[in-house]
Amino acid sequence: MPKEKFEEALNKLEKMVSKLEEGDIPLEESLKLFEEGIRLSRFCNQKLDEAEKKVEILLKGKNGILKAHPFEPSMNSSQTPLANSEEEED
């Protein structure tokens, strides 16, 4: 089986939730969708955890200490945490 991607799994999960919310499907099918939804949810959570760990590694300073940087979507590229990380190191 080809490796599943986060975006594909999330899309499938969203479709399953919509179908379950409609309530027009038999109980057996609902249970199967629910089971698959749980699997996809766990998969997505695992992928998000992996991504978070990678980001933490990238944000570590030269001395290996992780510095927390608040996420600010309106920042321009010269104000990104990565651009400022060397300035803030002790």
Gaussian input, Z-matrix of N, CA and C with variables (Angstrom, degrees):
# hf/3-21g

backbone

0 1
 N
 C     1     B1
 C     2     B2     1     A1
 N     3     B3     2     A2     1     D1
 C     4     B4     3     A3     2     D2
 C     5     B5     4     A4     3     D3
 N     6     B6     5     A5     4     D4
 C     7     B7     6     A6     5     D5
 C     8     B8     7     A7     6     D6
 N     9     B9     8     A8     7     D7
 C    10    B10     9     A9     8     D8
 C    11    B11    10    A10     9     D9
 N    12    B12    11    A11    10    D10
 C    13    B13    12    A12    11    D11
 C    14    B14    13    A13    12    D12
 N    15    B15    14    A14    13    D13
 C    16    B16    15    A15    14    D14
 C    17    B17    16    A16    15    D15
 N    18    B18    17    A17    16    D16
 C    19    B19    18    A18    17    D17
 C    20    B20    19    A19    18    D18
 N    21    B21    20    A20    19    D19
 C    22    B22    21    A21    20    D20
 C    23    B23    22    A22    21    D21
 N    24    B24    23    A23    22    D22
 C    25    B25    24    A24    23    D23
 C    26    B26    25    A25    24    D24
 N    27    B27    26    A26    25    D25
 C    28    B28    27    A27    26    D26
 C    29    B29    28    A28    27    D27
 N    30    B30    29    A29    28    D28
 C    31    B31    30    A30    29    D29
 C    32    B32    31    A31    30    D30
 N    33    B33    32    A32    31    D31
 C    34    B34    33    A33    32    D32
 C    35    B35    34    A34    33    D33
 N    36    B36    35    A35    34    D34
 C    37    B37    36    A36    35    D35
 C    38    B38    37    A37    36    D36
 N    39    B39    38    A38    37    D37
 C    40    B40    39    A39    38    D38
 C    41    B41    40    A40    39    D39
 N    42    B42    41    A41    40    D40
 C    43    B43    42    A42    41    D41
 C    44    B44    43    A43    42    D42
 N    45    B45    44    A44    43    D43
 C    46    B46    45    A45    44    D44
 C    47    B47    46    A46    45    D45
 N    48    B48    47    A47    46    D46
 C    49    B49    48    A48    47    D47
 C    50    B50    49    A49    48    D48
 N    51    B51    50    A50    49    D49
 C    52    B52    51    A51    50    D50
 C    53    B53    52    A52    51    D51
 N    54    B54    53    A53    52    D52
 C    55    B55    54    A54    53    D53
 C    56    B56    55    A55    54    D54
 N    57    B57    56    A56    55    D55
 C    58    B58    57    A57    56    D56
 C    59    B59    58    A58    57    D57
 N    60    B60    59    A59    58    D58
 C    61    B61    60    A60    59    D59
 C    62    B62    61    A61    60    D60
 N    63    B63    62    A62    61    D61
 C    64    B64    63    A63    62    D62
 C    65    B65    64    A64    63    D63
 N    66    B66    65    A65    64    D64
 C    67    B67    66    A66    65    D65
 C    68    B68    67    A67    66    D66
 N    69    B69    68    A68    67    D67
 C    70    B70    69    A69    68    D68
 C    71    B71    70    A70    69    D69
 N    72    B72    71    A71    70    D70
 C    73    B73    72    A72    71    D71
 C    74    B74    73    A73    72    D72
 N    75    B75    74    A74    73    D73
 C    76    B76    75    A75    74    D74
 C    77    B77    76    A76    75    D75
 N    78    B78    77    A77    76    D76
 C    79    B79    78    A78    77    D77
 C    80    B80    79    A79    78    D78
 N    81    B81    80    A80    79    D79
 C    82    B82    81    A81    80    D80
 C    83    B83    82    A82    81    D81
 N    84    B84    83    A83    82    D82
 C    85    B85    84    A84    83    D83
 C    86    B86    85    A85    84    D84
 N    87    B87    86    A86    85    D85
 C    88    B88    87    A87    86    D86
 C    89    B89    88    A88    87    D87
 N    90    B90    89    A89    88    D88
 C    91    B91    90    A90    89    D89
 C    92    B92    91    A91    90    D90
 N    93    B93    92    A92    91    D91
 C    94    B94    93    A93    92    D92
 C    95    B95    94    A94    93    D93
 N    96    B96    95    A95    94    D94
 C    97    B97    96    A96    95    D95
 C    98    B98    97    A97    96    D96
 N    99    B99    98    A98    97    D97
 C   100   B100    99    A99    98    D98
 C   101   B101   100   A100    99    D99
 N   102   B102   101   A101   100   D100
 C   103   B103   102   A102   101   D101
 C   104   B104   103   A103   102   D102
 N   105   B105   104   A104   103   D103
 C   106   B106   105   A105   104   D104
 C   107   B107   106   A106   105   D105
 N   108   B108   107   A107   106   D106
 C   109   B109   108   A108   107   D107
 C   110   B110   109   A109   108   D108
 N   111   B111   110   A110   109   D109
 C   112   B112   111   A111   110   D110
 C   113   B113   112   A112   111   D111
 N   114   B114   113   A113   112   D112
 C   115   B115   114   A114   113   D113
 C   116   B116   115   A115   114   D114
 N   117   B117   116   A116   115   D115
 C   118   B118   117   A117   116   D116
 C   119   B119   118   A118   117   D117
 N   120   B120   119   A119   118   D118
 C   121   B121   120   A120   119   D119
 C   122   B122   121   A121   120   D120
 N   123   B123   122   A122   121   D121
 C   124   B124   123   A123   122   D122
 C   125   B125   124   A124   123   D123
 N   126   B126   125   A125   124   D124
 C   127   B127   126   A126   125   D125
 C   128   B128   127   A127   126   D126
 N   129   B129   128   A128   127   D127
 C   130   B130   129   A129   128   D128
 C   131   B131   130   A130   129   D129
 N   132   B132   131   A131   130   D130
 C   133   B133   132   A132   131   D131
 C   134   B134   133   A133   132   D132
 N   135   B135   134   A134   133   D133
 C   136   B136   135   A135   134   D134
 C   137   B137   136   A136   135   D135
 N   138   B138   137   A137   136   D136
 C   139   B139   138   A138   137   D137
 C   140   B140   139   A139   138   D138
 N   141   B141   140   A140   139   D139
 C   142   B142   141   A141   140   D140
 C   143   B143   142   A142   141   D141
 N   144   B144   143   A143   142   D142
 C   145   B145   144   A144   143   D143
 C   146   B146   145   A145   144   D144
 N   147   B147   146   A146   145   D145
 C   148   B148   147   A147   146   D146
 C   149   B149   148   A148   147   D147
 N   150   B150   149   A149   148   D148
 C   151   B151   150   A150   149   D149
 C   152   B152   151   A151   150   D150
 N   153   B153   152   A152   151   D151
 C   154   B154   153   A153   152   D152
 C   155   B155   154   A154   153   D153
 N   156   B156   155   A155   154   D154
 C   157   B157   156   A156   155   D155
 C   158   B158   157   A157   156   D156
 N   159   B159   158   A158   157   D157
 C   160   B160   159   A159   158   D158
 C   161   B161   160   A160   159   D159
 N   162   B162   161   A161   160   D160
 C   163   B163   162   A162   161   D161
 C   164   B164   163   A163   162   D162
 N   165   B165   164   A164   163   D163
 C   166   B166   165   A165   164   D164
 C   167   B167   166   A166   165   D165
 N   168   B168   167   A167   166   D166
 C   169   B169   168   A168   167   D167
 C   170   B170   169   A169   168   D168
 N   171   B171   170   A170   169   D169
 C   172   B172   171   A171   170   D170
 C   173   B173   172   A172   171   D171
 N   174   B174   173   A173   172   D172
 C   175   B175   174   A174   173   D173
 C   176   B176   175   A175   174   D174
 N   177   B177   176   A176   175   D175
 C   178   B178   177   A177   176   D176
 C   179   B179   178   A178   177   D177
 N   180   B180   179   A179   178   D178
 C   181   B181   180   A180   179   D179
 C   182   B182   181   A181   180   D180
 N   183   B183   182   A182   181   D181
 C   184   B184   183   A183   182   D182
 C   185   B185   184   A184   183   D183
 N   186   B186   185   A185   184   D184
 C   187   B187   186   A186   185   D185
 C   188   B188   187   A187   186   D186
 N   189   B189   188   A188   187   D187
 C   190   B190   189   A189   188   D188
 C   191   B191   190   A190   189   D189
 N   192   B192   191   A191   190   D190
 C   193   B193   192   A192   191   D191
 C   194   B194   193   A193   192   D192
 N   195   B195   194   A194   193   D193
 C   196   B196   195   A195   194   D194
 C   197   B197   196   A196   195   D195
 N   198   B198   197   A197   196   D196
 C   199   B199   198   A198   197   D197
 C   200   B200   199   A199   198   D198
 N   201   B201   200   A200   199   D199
 C   202   B202   201   A201   200   D200
 C   203   B203   202   A202   201   D201
 N   204   B204   203   A203   202   D202
 C   205   B205   204   A204   203   D203
 C   206   B206   205   A205   204   D204
 N   207   B207   206   A206   205   D205
 C   208   B208   207   A207   206   D206
 C   209   B209   208   A208   207   D207
 N   210   B210   209   A209   208   D208
 C   211   B211   210   A210   209   D209
 C   212   B212   211   A211   210   D210
 N   213   B213   212   A212   211   D211
 C   214   B214   213   A213   212   D212
 C   215   B215   214   A214   213   D213
 N   216   B216   215   A215   214   D214
 C   217   B217   216   A216   215   D215
 C   218   B218   217   A217   216   D216
 N   219   B219   218   A218   217   D217
 C   220   B220   219   A219   218   D218
 C   221   B221   220   A220   219   D219
 N   222   B222   221   A221   220   D220
 C   223   B223   222   A222   221   D221
 C   224   B224   223   A223   222   D222
 N   225   B225   224   A224   223   D223
 C   226   B226   225   A225   224   D224
 C   227   B227   226   A226   225   D225
 N   228   B228   227   A227   226   D226
 C   229   B229   228   A228   227   D227
 C   230   B230   229   A229   228   D228
 N   231   B231   230   A230   229   D229
 C   232   B232   231   A231   230   D230
 C   233   B233   232   A232   231   D231
 N   234   B234   233   A233   232   D232
 C   235   B235   234   A234   233   D233
 C   236   B236   235   A235   234   D234
 N   237   B237   236   A236   235   D235
 C   238   B238   237   A237   236   D236
 C   239   B239   238   A238   237   D237
 N   240   B240   239   A239   238   D238
 C   241   B241   240   A240   239   D239
 C   242   B242   241   A241   240   D240
 N   243   B243   242   A242   241   D241
 C   244   B244   243   A243   242   D242
 C   245   B245   244   A244   243   D243
 N   246   B246   245   A245   244   D244
 C   247   B247   246   A246   245   D245
 C   248   B248   247   A247   246   D246
 N   249   B249   248   A248   247   D247
 C   250   B250   249   A249   248   D248
 C   251   B251   250   A250   249   D249
 N   252   B252   251   A251   250   D250
 C   253   B253   252   A252   251   D251
 C   254   B254   253   A253   252   D252
 N   255   B255   254   A254   253   D253
 C   256   B256   255   A255   254   D254
 C   257   B257   256   A256   255   D255
 N   258   B258   257   A257   256   D256
 C   259   B259   258   A258   257   D257
 C   260   B260   259   A259   258   D258
 N   261   B261   260   A260   259   D259
 C   262   B262   261   A261   260   D260
 C   263   B263   262   A262   261   D261
 N   264   B264   263   A263   262   D262
 C   265   B265   264   A264   263   D263
 C   266   B266   265   A265   264   D264
 N   267   B267   266   A266   265   D265
 C   268   B268   267   A267   266   D266
 C   269   B269   268   A268   267   D267

   B1=1.4535
   B2=1.5260
   B3=1.3323
   B4=1.4549
   B5=1.5181
   B6=1.3273
   B7=1.4544
   B8=1.5276
   B9=1.3283
   B10=1.4608
   B11=1.5235
   B12=1.3092
   B13=1.4567
   B14=1.5199
   B15=1.3267
   B16=1.4572
   B17=1.5203
   B18=1.3246
   B19=1.4631
   B20=1.5219
   B21=1.3341
   B22=1.4626
   B23=1.5281
   B24=1.3250
   B25=1.4579
   B26=1.5274
   B27=1.3167
   B28=1.4592
   B29=1.5249
   B30=1.3193
   B31=1.4646
   B32=1.5323
   B33=1.3421
   B34=1.4641
   B35=1.5284
   B36=1.3232
   B37=1.4576
   B38=1.5281
   B39=1.3261
   B40=1.4708
   B41=1.5276
   B42=1.3370
   B43=1.4671
   B44=1.5288
   B45=1.3340
   B46=1.4615
   B47=1.5275
   B48=1.3130
   B49=1.4676
   B50=1.5266
   B51=1.3149
   B52=1.4723
   B53=1.5181
   B54=1.3230
   B55=1.4601
   B56=1.5300
   B57=1.3329
   B58=1.4630
   B59=1.5304
   B60=1.3174
   B61=1.4704
   B62=1.5256
   B63=1.3255
   B64=1.4611
   B65=1.5244
   B66=1.3262
   B67=1.4547
   B68=1.5134
   B69=1.3278
   B70=1.4700
   B71=1.5214
   B72=1.3196
   B73=1.4639
   B74=1.5325
   B75=1.3286
   B76=1.4620
   B77=1.5261
   B78=1.3130
   B79=1.4644
   B80=1.5182
   B81=1.3249
   B82=1.4714
   B83=1.5297
   B84=1.3240
   B85=1.4603
   B86=1.5239
   B87=1.3153
   B88=1.4704
   B89=1.5211
   B90=1.3305
   B91=1.4632
   B92=1.5297
   B93=1.3300
   B94=1.4666
   B95=1.5265
   B96=1.3300
   B97=1.4599
   B98=1.5211
   B99=1.3170
   B100=1.4588
   B101=1.5228
   B102=1.3361
   B103=1.4698
   B104=1.5223
   B105=1.3261
   B106=1.4632
   B107=1.5330
   B108=1.3220
   B109=1.4610
   B110=1.5150
   B111=1.3158
   B112=1.4676
   B113=1.5235
   B114=1.3283
   B115=1.4680
   B116=1.5238
   B117=1.3334
   B118=1.4665
   B119=1.5272
   B120=1.3224
   B121=1.4630
   B122=1.5280
   B123=1.3098
   B124=1.4748
   B125=1.5181
   B126=1.3167
   B127=1.4657
   B128=1.5291
   B129=1.3372
   B130=1.4729
   B131=1.5235
   B132=1.3232
   B133=1.4632
   B134=1.5251
   B135=1.3253
   B136=1.4630
   B137=1.5285
   B138=1.3304
   B139=1.4626
   B140=1.5262
   B141=1.3319
   B142=1.4690
   B143=1.5262
   B144=1.3285
   B145=1.4683
   B146=1.5286
   B147=1.3274
   B148=1.4707
   B149=1.5290
   B150=1.3214
   B151=1.4620
   B152=1.5286
   B153=1.3234
   B154=1.4602
   B155=1.5269
   B156=1.3273
   B157=1.4671
   B158=1.5229
   B159=1.3166
   B160=1.4657
   B161=1.5242
   B162=1.3252
   B163=1.4684
   B164=1.5181
   B165=1.3292
   B166=1.4586
   B167=1.5208
   B168=1.3181
   B169=1.4656
   B170=1.5247
   B171=1.3151
   B172=1.4600
   B173=1.5255
   B174=1.3250
   B175=1.4586
   B176=1.5269
   B177=1.3126
   B178=1.4654
   B179=1.5160
   B180=1.3080
   B181=1.4587
   B182=1.5181
   B183=1.3161
   B184=1.4631
   B185=1.5202
   B186=1.3288
   B187=1.4601
   B188=1.5253
   B189=1.3234
   B190=1.4569
   B191=1.5113
   B192=1.3252
   B193=1.4625
   B194=1.5203
   B195=1.3297
   B196=1.4593
   B197=1.5134
   B198=1.3123
   B199=1.4582
   B200=1.5099
   B201=1.3233
   B202=1.4621
   B203=1.5153
   B204=1.3089
   B205=1.4553
   B206=1.5124
   B207=1.3213
   B208=1.4686
   B209=1.5195
   B210=1.3068
   B211=1.4610
   B212=1.5127
   B213=1.3109
   B214=1.4595
   B215=1.5232
   B216=1.3347
   B217=1.4591
   B218=1.5195
   B219=1.3220
   B220=1.4581
   B221=1.5292
   B222=1.3411
   B223=1.4633
   B224=1.5262
   B225=1.3359
   B226=1.4617
   B227=1.5181
   B228=1.3175
   B229=1.4531
   B230=1.5218
   B231=1.3277
   B232=1.4622
   B233=1.5262
   B234=1.3426
   B235=1.4531
   B236=1.5191
   B237=1.3068
   B238=1.4537
   B239=1.5152
   B240=1.3275
   B241=1.4544
   B242=1.5208
   B243=1.3284
   B244=1.4586
   B245=1.5197
   B246=1.3199
   B247=1.4564
   B248=1.5201
   B249=1.3376
   B250=1.4498
   B251=1.5220
   B252=1.3170
   B253=1.4501
   B254=1.5202
   B255=1.3219
   B256=1.4525
   B257=1.5103
   B258=1.3338
   B259=1.4570
   B260=1.5076
   B261=1.3609
   B262=1.4466
   B263=1.5122
   B264=1.3186
   B265=1.4514
   B266=1.5071
   B267=1.3515
   B268=1.4699
   B269=1.5043
   A1=109.31
   A2=118.13
   A3=119.67
   A4=111.20
   A5=114.75
   A6=121.07
   A7=110.37
   A8=116.23
   A9=121.67
   A10=109.53
   A11=116.16
   A12=121.43
   A13=109.83
   A14=115.57
   A15=121.77
   A16=111.54
   A17=116.93
   A18=120.86
   A19=112.23
   A20=115.81
   A21=120.12
   A22=110.69
   A23=116.49
   A24=120.67
   A25=110.49
   A26=117.04
   A27=120.64
   A28=110.86
   A29=116.58
   A30=120.97
   A31=110.70
   A32=116.54
   A33=120.73
   A34=110.26
   A35=115.97
   A36=121.00
   A37=111.10
   A38=116.35
   A39=120.13
   A40=111.56
   A41=116.88
   A42=120.86
   A43=111.33
   A44=115.97
   A45=120.04
   A46=111.08
   A47=116.06
   A48=120.46
   A49=109.74
   A50=116.83
   A51=119.80
   A52=111.31
   A53=116.32
   A54=120.89
   A55=110.61
   A56=116.40
   A57=119.98
   A58=111.38
   A59=116.43
   A60=120.13
   A61=112.32
   A62=117.17
   A63=120.85
   A64=110.91
   A65=116.49
   A66=121.17
   A67=115.10
   A68=118.45
   A69=121.30
   A70=112.89
   A71=118.31
   A72=119.71
   A73=109.76
   A74=116.09
   A75=120.30
   A76=112.02
   A77=115.77
   A78=122.30
   A79=112.48
   A80=117.56
   A81=120.61
   A82=111.32
   A83=117.07
   A84=120.59
   A85=110.71
   A86=116.43
   A87=120.90
   A88=110.74
   A89=116.05
   A90=119.85
   A91=111.69
   A92=116.17
   A93=119.57
   A94=110.66
   A95=116.38
   A96=120.15
   A97=110.99
   A98=116.45
   A99=120.97
   A100=111.02
   A101=116.78
   A102=121.29
   A103=111.18
   A104=116.29
   A105=120.16
   A106=110.42
   A107=116.51
   A108=120.84
   A109=112.14
   A110=116.96
   A111=120.96
   A112=110.01
   A113=116.67
   A114=120.13
   A115=110.67
   A116=116.13
   A117=120.11
   A118=111.58
   A119=116.92
   A120=121.18
   A121=110.73
   A122=116.56
   A123=120.73
   A124=110.49
   A125=116.31
   A126=120.54
   A127=110.43
   A128=116.31
   A129=120.64
   A130=111.03
   A131=117.33
   A132=120.47
   A133=111.52
   A134=116.40
   A135=120.63
   A136=110.46
   A137=116.76
   A138=120.54
   A139=111.12
   A140=116.99
   A141=120.23
   A142=110.84
   A143=117.45
   A144=120.75
   A145=110.83
   A146=116.21
   A147=120.45
   A148=110.93
   A149=116.39
   A150=120.48
   A151=110.44
   A152=116.96
   A153=120.73
   A154=110.91
   A155=116.75
   A156=120.55
   A157=111.22
   A158=116.72
   A159=120.29
   A160=110.79
   A161=116.75
   A162=121.08
   A163=109.69
   A164=118.00
   A165=121.09
   A166=111.10
   A167=116.64
   A168=120.14
   A169=110.37
   A170=116.59
   A171=120.29
   A172=112.76
   A173=117.74
   A174=121.18
   A175=113.47
   A176=117.46
   A177=119.60
   A178=109.20
   A179=115.29
   A180=120.78
   A181=110.91
   A182=116.09
   A183=120.92
   A184=111.76
   A185=116.66
   A186=120.86
   A187=112.38
   A188=118.39
   A189=122.76
   A190=115.07
   A191=116.99
   A192=120.66
   A193=109.51
   A194=114.93
   A195=121.02
   A196=109.12
   A197=115.87
   A198=120.78
   A199=108.20
   A200=116.00
   A201=120.28
   A202=109.55
   A203=115.54
   A204=122.47
   A205=107.95
   A206=118.70
   A207=119.25
   A208=110.70
   A209=115.23
   A210=120.69
   A211=108.88
   A212=115.58
   A213=121.25
   A214=108.16
   A215=118.26
   A216=121.24
   A217=114.57
   A218=118.79
   A219=120.09
   A220=112.66
   A221=117.79
   A222=120.17
   A223=110.67
   A224=116.21
   A225=117.96
   A226=108.36
   A227=118.51
   A228=122.11
   A229=113.93
   A230=118.89
   A231=120.16
   A232=112.01
   A233=117.22
   A234=120.60
   A235=112.49
   A236=119.29
   A237=120.88
   A238=109.90
   A239=118.12
   A240=120.79
   A241=112.52
   A242=117.97
   A243=119.58
   A244=111.64
   A245=116.78
   A246=120.16
   A247=110.90
   A248=117.79
   A249=121.57
   A250=113.29
   A251=119.99
   A252=122.08
   A253=112.84
   A254=118.83
   A255=120.28
   A256=111.98
   A257=118.02
   A258=121.54
   A259=111.53
   A260=117.39
   A261=122.01
   A262=113.02
   A263=119.73
   A264=121.44
   A265=111.28
   A266=114.48
   A267=120.50
   A268=110.63
   D1=131.07
   D2=179.96
   D3=-63.64
   D4=153.23
   D5=-179.27
   D6=-63.63
   D7=127.60
   D8=-179.29
   D9=-77.65
   D10=143.65
   D11=179.66
   D12=-103.72
   D13=150.11
   D14=-178.39
   D15=-54.66
   D16=-48.95
   D17=-176.51
   D18=-61.55
   D19=-40.23
   D20=178.78
   D21=-66.28
   D22=-43.10
   D23=-179.82
   D24=-64.79
   D25=-41.57
   D26=179.68
   D27=-65.00
   D28=-40.36
   D29=178.03
   D30=-62.27
   D31=-44.99
   D32=177.97
   D33=-61.03
   D34=-42.97
   D35=-178.93
   D36=-62.43
   D37=-43.17
   D38=178.25
   D39=-61.44
   D40=-40.86
   D41=178.63
   D42=-65.59
   D43=-39.56
   D44=178.73
   D45=-64.20
   D46=-43.30
   D47=179.71
   D48=-61.67
   D49=-44.09
   D50=178.56
   D51=-60.45
   D52=-43.44
   D53=-179.50
   D54=-64.51
   D55=-41.44
   D56=178.80
   D57=-67.29
   D58=-37.09
   D59=-179.90
   D60=-66.69
   D61=-29.06
   D62=178.22
   D63=-63.15
   D64=-34.95
   D65=176.84
   D66=73.90
   D67=14.66
   D68=-176.75
   D69=-97.78
   D70=15.36
   D71=-176.44
   D72=-114.93
   D73=152.10
   D74=-179.76
   D75=-63.68
   D76=159.36
   D77=-177.69
   D78=-56.85
   D79=-46.44
   D80=-178.99
   D81=-58.36
   D82=-45.17
   D83=179.13
   D84=-66.22
   D85=-38.10
   D86=177.37
   D87=-59.99
   D88=-43.67
   D89=179.51
   D90=-64.41
   D91=-40.84
   D92=178.10
   D93=-63.73
   D94=-43.28
   D95=177.89
   D96=-63.56
   D97=-41.11
   D98=179.00
   D99=-61.43
   D100=-46.08
   D101=178.44
   D102=-59.54
   D103=-47.21
   D104=179.21
   D105=-64.66
   D106=-36.78
   D107=177.60
   D108=-62.87
   D109=-40.09
   D110=176.79
   D111=-63.03
   D112=-43.33
   D113=178.82
   D114=-61.25
   D115=-46.21
   D116=-179.97
   D117=-65.18
   D118=-37.95
   D119=178.14
   D120=-62.15
   D121=-44.07
   D122=178.46
   D123=-64.88
   D124=-41.73
   D125=178.06
   D126=-59.77
   D127=-47.52
   D128=-179.50
   D129=-63.08
   D130=-42.12
   D131=177.72
   D132=-61.73
   D133=-40.10
   D134=178.20
   D135=-62.82
   D136=-44.63
   D137=179.90
   D138=-64.11
   D139=-39.57
   D140=177.91
   D141=-65.61
   D142=-39.89
   D143=177.09
   D144=-62.09
   D145=-42.82
   D146=178.42
   D147=-62.08
   D148=-42.66
   D149=179.60
   D150=-64.61
   D151=-40.61
   D152=179.36
   D153=-61.98
   D154=-41.15
   D155=178.52
   D156=-64.35
   D157=-39.44
   D158=177.82
   D159=-63.90
   D160=-41.58
   D161=179.02
   D162=-63.68
   D163=-41.93
   D164=178.17
   D165=-60.07
   D166=-41.64
   D167=178.10
   D168=-62.10
   D169=-42.29
   D170=-179.31
   D171=-68.04
   D172=-27.55
   D173=-178.10
   D174=-88.47
   D175=-4.56
   D176=178.20
   D177=-67.18
   D178=140.73
   D179=178.50
   D180=-77.30
   D181=179.54
   D182=179.85
   D183=-59.77
   D184=-31.79
   D185=-179.33
   D186=-82.85
   D187=2.20
   D188=176.57
   D189=85.00
   D190=2.58
   D191=-179.69
   D192=-91.41
   D193=129.76
   D194=178.92
   D195=-76.08
   D196=128.46
   D197=175.86
   D198=-111.35
   D199=126.85
   D200=179.76
   D201=-75.20
   D202=135.99
   D203=177.25
   D204=-127.52
   D205=125.79
   D206=178.69
   D207=-66.98
   D208=144.99
   D209=176.96
   D210=-82.59
   D211=122.64
   D212=178.63
   D213=-130.24
   D214=99.10
   D215=-174.73
   D216=-62.10
   D217=-19.33
   D218=-177.53
   D219=-89.05
   D220=3.20
   D221=-178.74
   D222=-69.37
   D223=145.08
   D224=172.89
   D225=-88.43
   D226=170.43
   D227=-172.06
   D228=-60.97
   D229=-26.97
   D230=-179.95
   D231=-77.11
   D232=-9.79
   D233=-179.06
   D234=-111.49
   D235=14.30
   D236=-178.65
   D237=-69.51
   D238=153.60
   D239=178.04
   D240=-56.64
   D241=-36.80
   D242=179.53
   D243=-66.27
   D244=-36.09
   D245=179.55
   D246=-70.01
   D247=-30.43
   D248=-177.60
   D249=-95.46
   D250=-9.26
   D251=-171.35
   D252=-61.80
   D253=-37.30
   D254=-179.80
   D255=-71.14
   D256=-33.04
   D257=-179.75
   D258=-65.66
   D259=-33.94
   D260=-172.44
   D261=-88.12
   D262=-7.98
   D263=-177.01
   D264=-70.42
   D265=145.39
   D266=178.78
   D267=-88.13

